[in-house]
Amino acid sequence: MPQPRKRFAQHWLRSETALEQIIQAARLKESDRILEIGPGTGILTRRLLPLVSSVLAVELDWDLCKKLVKSFGNFDHFLLLQGDILKLDIAADAQDFPKFFPINKVVANIPYNITSPILEKLLGSISSPRNPSYDLIVLLIQKEVAQRIVAYPGNKNYSALSVKIQYLADCNYICDVPSKAFFPPPKVDSAIITFQPRSLLNPAINPKRLETLINLGFANRRKMLRNNLKSLINSDLLGEFLTEIGLNDQVRAENLDLNQWIALSNYLSR
């Protein structure tokens, strides 16, 4: 097993239990075309290849790429791109390999230090959702981040990230993965989480405004919503809206659920 590199935030997953939970969560079919981000030593890749139509893997570490080619280069349904997932245009870089497209699922143990930009790469943003979207995304990420993603109002983990991701996808917290499941063990526990991108029945009229509202609303969690949003909306107008939806004007951002954030955005867009 190669020595993990700290500069790439590498921690090798070695738990068969965790691997099986990832595979089960992905609900794999023979027709699936998979994107794997950061295959590392190839432990997950090896599990994926017999079950799907193709696996396109993106790995930044050149030395690992050489080992992956040695391990899987003989599989005609395995394609490896060397580079930064955040900078690559995968479809353009792999245009000579049409059998790997369209990718319909992402299954990966991602580098935790770039979780947020990877989520935006895979899901897009409220104002610019990824199109076409993936059918399903299964990620092994830091437990704390996973808890924030699936949190609802009233939970201490509920945040701007919760609202933004839940606008874009149905999120399902699968299970915890302890630090001892990795080598070397990271300082934090992990979790497997799934994202099923979807379109809301009642989306925001002005998605950009919704994004701005969420960012400002959660900018200072200790402040009441009316204070965080005073640069955008008159306190009396906000009070009228909150009364309409059954909330008082003392509420904070974490008291509003996704639909209420959308309603507030639409109220201001009338």
C-alpha positions as CSV (number, residue, x, y, z in Angstrom):
1,M,0.0,0.0,0.0
2,P,1.5,3.4,-1.0
3,Q,2.2,5.9,1.8
4,P,-0.6,8.5,2.1
5,R,0.5,12.1,1.3
6,K,-0.6,14.8,3.7
7,R,-0.6,17.5,1.0
8,F,-3.3,15.6,-0.9
9,A,-5.3,14.9,2.4
10,Q,-5.0,11.2,1.7
11,H,-6.5,8.6,4.0
12,W,-7.0,5.2,2.6
13,L,-10.3,3.5,3.3
14,R,-9.7,0.0,4.4
15,S,-13.1,-1.1,5.9
16,E,-15.0,-3.8,3.9
17,T,-18.1,-2.8,5.9
18,A,-17.9,0.8,4.7
19,L,-17.2,-0.3,1.1
20,E,-20.3,-2.5,1.2
21,Q,-22.4,0.3,2.5
22,I,-21.2,2.6,-0.3
23,I,-22.0,0.0,-2.9
24,Q,-25.4,-0.7,-1.5
25,A,-26.3,3.0,-1.2
26,A,-25.3,3.4,-4.9
27,R,-28.1,1.0,-6.1
28,L,-25.8,0.0,-9.0
29,K,-27.1,-1.4,-12.3
30,E,-25.2,-2.9,-15.2
31,S,-26.0,0.1,-17.3
32,D,-24.6,2.7,-14.9
33,R,-21.7,4.9,-16.0
34,I,-19.8,5.9,-12.9
35,L,-17.6,8.9,-12.0
36,E,-15.2,8.2,-9.2
37,I,-13.3,11.1,-7.7
38,G,-10.0,10.4,-6.0
39,P,-9.8,6.6,-6.4
40,G,-6.5,6.5,-4.4
41,T,-5.4,2.9,-4.1
42,G,-8.4,1.6,-6.1
43,I,-10.1,-0.2,-3.3
44,L,-13.5,1.2,-4.3
45,T,-12.8,1.0,-8.0
46,R,-12.2,-2.7,-7.7
47,R,-15.7,-3.1,-6.2
48,L,-17.3,-1.0,-8.8
49,L,-15.9,-2.4,-12.0
50,P,-17.7,-5.8,-12.0
51,L,-21.1,-4.2,-11.4
52,V,-21.4,-1.4,-13.9
53,S,-21.0,-0.4,-17.6
54,S,-18.0,1.9,-17.0
55,V,-16.0,3.7,-14.4
56,L,-14.3,7.0,-15.2
57,A,-11.9,7.9,-12.4
58,V,-10.2,11.3,-11.7
59,E,-7.0,11.2,-9.6
60,L,-4.7,14.1,-8.9
61,D,-1.7,12.2,-7.6
62,W,0.5,11.1,-10.5
63,D,2.2,8.3,-8.6
64,L,-1.2,6.8,-7.7
65,C,-2.2,7.1,-11.4
66,K,0.6,4.9,-12.4
67,K,-0.4,2.3,-9.8
68,L,-4.1,2.5,-10.9
69,V,-3.1,2.0,-14.5
70,K,-1.1,-1.1,-13.5
71,S,-4.1,-2.5,-11.6
72,F,-6.9,-1.6,-13.9
73,G,-5.4,-0.7,-17.3
74,N,-6.6,-4.0,-18.8
75,F,-10.2,-3.2,-18.1
76,D,-11.7,-1.7,-21.3
77,H,-14.5,-0.1,-19.2
78,F,-12.1,1.8,-16.9
79,L,-10.8,5.2,-17.9
80,L,-8.4,7.3,-15.7
81,L,-8.0,11.0,-16.0
82,Q,-5.0,12.6,-14.2
83,G,-5.8,16.1,-12.8
84,D,-7.8,18.3,-10.4
85,I,-11.5,17.4,-10.5
86,L,-12.3,21.1,-9.8
87,K,-10.4,22.2,-13.0
88,L,-11.1,19.4,-15.4
89,D,-13.8,19.5,-18.1
90,I,-14.4,15.8,-18.0
91,A,-16.5,15.5,-21.1
92,A,-14.1,17.5,-23.2
93,D,-11.0,15.7,-21.8
94,A,-12.6,12.3,-22.5
95,Q,-14.3,13.1,-25.8
96,D,-12.5,10.3,-27.6
97,F,-14.1,7.8,-25.2
98,P,-17.9,8.0,-25.8
99,K,-18.6,4.7,-24.1
100,F,-18.1,6.4,-20.7
101,F,-20.8,9.0,-21.3
102,P,-23.2,10.2,-20.2
103,I,-22.1,9.6,-16.6
104,N,-25.2,9.0,-14.6
105,K,-23.9,8.3,-11.1
106,V,-21.0,9.6,-8.9
107,V,-19.6,7.2,-6.2
108,A,-16.6,8.5,-4.3
109,N,-14.5,8.9,-1.2
110,I,-13.6,12.5,-1.7
111,P,-10.8,14.7,-0.3
112,Y,-12.4,16.4,2.7
113,N,-10.5,19.6,2.3
114,I,-12.4,20.4,-0.9
115,T,-15.8,19.1,-0.1
116,S,-17.7,22.3,-0.7
117,P,-16.3,23.0,-4.2
118,I,-16.8,19.4,-5.1
119,L,-20.5,19.5,-4.1
120,E,-20.9,22.6,-6.2
121,K,-19.2,20.9,-9.1
122,L,-21.6,17.9,-8.8
123,L,-24.8,19.7,-7.9
124,G,-24.3,23.3,-9.2
125,S,-25.8,26.1,-7.1
126,I,-29.3,27.5,-6.5
127,S,-28.9,30.1,-9.2
128,S,-27.2,27.6,-11.6
129,P,-28.1,24.0,-11.0
130,R,-26.1,21.4,-12.8
131,N,-27.8,20.4,-16.1
132,P,-28.0,17.6,-16.9
133,S,-28.0,16.4,-13.3
134,Y,-26.7,13.1,-12.1
135,D,-29.2,10.4,-11.2
136,L,-27.5,9.7,-7.9
137,I,-24.4,10.9,-6.0
138,V,-22.9,8.8,-3.2
139,L,-20.1,10.3,-1.2
140,L,-18.0,9.5,1.8
141,I,-17.4,12.8,3.6
142,Q,-16.6,14.3,6.9
143,K,-19.4,13.4,9.4
144,E,-19.8,17.0,10.6
145,V,-20.4,18.2,7.1
146,A,-22.9,15.4,6.4
147,Q,-24.8,16.3,9.6
148,R,-25.1,19.9,8.4
149,I,-26.3,18.9,5.0
150,V,-29.2,16.8,6.2
151,A,-30.1,19.1,9.2
152,Y,-33.6,20.7,9.6
153,P,-34.7,23.8,11.5
154,G,-34.3,23.4,15.2
155,N,-31.2,21.3,14.9
156,K,-27.9,22.9,15.9
157,N,-26.3,21.8,12.6
158,Y,-28.9,23.5,10.4
159,S,-27.1,26.1,8.3
160,A,-26.9,27.9,5.0
161,L,-25.3,24.8,3.5
162,S,-28.4,22.7,4.6
163,V,-30.8,25.0,2.8
164,K,-28.7,25.3,-0.4
165,I,-28.1,21.6,-0.8
166,Q,-31.6,20.6,0.1
167,Y,-32.9,23.0,-2.6
168,L,-30.9,21.0,-5.1
169,A,-31.3,17.4,-4.0
170,D,-33.0,14.9,-1.7
171,C,-30.3,14.0,0.8
172,N,-30.1,10.8,2.8
173,Y,-27.6,10.2,5.6
174,I,-26.7,6.5,5.3
175,C,-24.4,5.7,8.2
176,D,-21.3,6.8,10.2
177,V,-17.9,5.6,9.3
178,P,-15.4,5.8,12.2
179,S,-11.9,7.2,11.7
180,K,-10.4,3.7,12.4
181,A,-11.8,2.6,9.0
182,F,-9.0,4.6,7.4
183,F,-5.2,4.5,7.2
184,P,-3.9,6.7,8.7
185,P,-7.0,7.5,10.8
186,P,-8.1,11.1,10.3
187,K,-8.9,13.3,13.3
188,V,-12.6,13.2,12.4
189,D,-15.2,10.6,11.8
190,S,-16.9,10.3,8.4
191,A,-20.3,9.4,7.0
192,I,-21.8,8.1,3.8
193,I,-24.4,10.3,2.3
194,T,-26.5,10.2,-0.9
195,F,-27.8,13.1,-3.0
196,Q,-30.6,12.6,-5.5
197,P,-30.8,15.8,-7.6
198,R,-34.4,16.9,-8.4
199,S,-36.4,19.9,-9.4
200,L,-38.7,21.4,-6.8
201,L,-42.4,21.7,-7.6
202,N,-42.4,25.3,-6.4
203,P,-38.9,26.7,-7.0
204,A,-37.7,30.2,-6.3
205,I,-38.9,32.8,-8.8
206,N,-35.6,34.5,-8.5
207,P,-32.9,31.9,-7.5
208,K,-30.2,34.5,-7.3
209,R,-32.2,36.5,-4.8
210,L,-32.8,33.3,-2.7
211,E,-29.1,32.6,-2.7
212,T,-28.4,36.1,-1.4
213,L,-31.1,35.9,1.2
214,I,-29.7,32.6,2.6
215,N,-26.1,33.9,2.7
216,L,-27.1,37.1,4.5
217,G,-29.6,35.4,6.7
218,F,-27.1,33.0,8.1
219,A,-24.2,35.5,8.1
220,N,-24.5,36.0,11.9
221,R,-26.4,33.2,13.6
222,R,-26.8,35.2,16.8
223,K,-28.7,38.0,15.2
224,M,-32.4,38.0,14.4
225,L,-33.3,37.5,10.8
226,R,-34.6,41.1,10.5
227,N,-31.1,42.4,11.5
228,N,-29.2,40.2,9.1
229,L,-31.6,41.1,6.2
230,K,-32.0,44.8,6.9
231,S,-29.9,45.8,3.9
232,L,-32.3,43.9,1.6
233,I,-35.7,44.2,3.2
234,N,-37.5,46.7,5.5
235,S,-38.2,45.3,9.0
236,D,-41.9,46.0,8.7
237,L,-42.2,44.2,5.4
238,L,-40.3,41.2,6.8
239,G,-42.6,41.3,9.9
240,E,-45.7,41.1,7.7
241,F,-44.3,38.1,5.8
242,L,-43.3,36.3,9.0
243,T,-46.8,36.9,10.4
244,E,-48.3,35.4,7.2
245,I,-46.4,32.2,7.7
246,G,-47.0,31.9,11.4
247,L,-43.6,33.1,12.7
248,N,-42.8,36.1,14.9
249,D,-40.3,38.8,14.1
250,Q,-37.8,37.6,16.6
251,V,-36.9,34.5,14.5
252,R,-33.4,33.7,13.4
253,A,-32.3,32.2,10.1
254,E,-32.3,28.6,11.5
255,N,-36.0,28.9,12.3
256,L,-37.0,28.9,8.6
257,D,-37.3,25.7,6.6
258,L,-36.5,25.4,2.9
259,N,-40.0,26.1,1.7
260,Q,-40.2,29.2,4.0
261,W,-36.9,30.5,2.5
262,I,-38.4,30.0,-1.0
263,A,-41.6,31.8,0.1
264,L,-39.7,34.7,1.5
265,S,-37.6,35.0,-1.7
266,N,-40.8,34.9,-3.8
267,Y,-42.5,37.4,-1.6
268,L,-39.7,39.9,-2.3
269,S,-39.8,39.1,-6.0
270,R,-43.5,40.0,-6.4
